[in-house]
Amino acid sequence: MPSVLRSPVLLLGAAALLAGCHKPYGTDGPQGHVRLKVEATWQGQPVITGAIHQNVNNYRTQVDLLRLYLAELRLTGPGGAAALADITFFDALDGGTDTVLAVEAGTYSGLHLGLGVPAALNASDPVLYPVGHPLSVSNGTYWTWATGYRFVLFDGRYDTDPNGTGTPANMFSFETGMDPCYRVDDLVLPAPLTVQGGDTTDLVLRLEVDRFFHNALDTIDLATDNQTHGDNLPLAMRFTDNVLGSITVQ
């Protein structure tokens, strides 16, 4: 299940920041809701736990876990920006999960997001958060040894033989964290998104998992690069860039 946090203190700070650069959407007008869904796909098809796909290296690739934090979520448009949530947590496999977020009514053309946990929240004490909170220890995402959170958890198995059968024998695990792995992006919506007061509008983010392994300049070869748990920062940053580049808005 996804979880979400909207912090009044952080939102006030964000509003002050926004006021200095553009006219914000009204804060006293009607509110609507956005149902934000995050789903994993492989070449456009839903990623099902345990299903086997061929990756860019023609390796048989099985995905068993894909969970992630999205932060600093804001809808953007001619009126500036309107906050959705400070931090959210999603399980993206098997059709994905969704959460309903309150937002100012208006018409929007973009979405600002962060992949991971921003530094201030990453340094916070997880024991302060109740069960159901995105940063609760109950989610199993906190690295005690690193005093910070895992941002993206992506685990599975692979086989370099494209003609192999059965469950792939080799394991991969990309679990990013650390402040240098936090990334932000501004996505353009495929069409204007109008949120009416009192209504709920759907917004879907897709993670194209086949693109987790490559971009135009770099390919992650699972035969040699298949593990990062905070101890292989260069690989974690390569992987993070690929994940961020894989996100599309439907």
RADA-V162378 format. One record per helix or strand of 2 or more residues. SS is the DSSP state (h for helix, s for strand). FROM is the first residue (numbers start at 1). LEN is the number of residues. If there is no record, write none. Layout:
# RADA-V162378
ss;from;len
SS;FROM;LEN
SS;FROM;LEN
This chain:
# RADA-V162378
ss;from;len
s;3;3
h;8;12
s;31;12
s;45;2
s;52;3
s;60;18
s;80;12
s;97;8
s;106;10
h;119;4
h;126;3
h;137;3
s;142;2
s;148;12
s;170;8
h;179;3
s;183;13
s;200;9
h;209;5
s;227;2
h;233;14
s;247;3
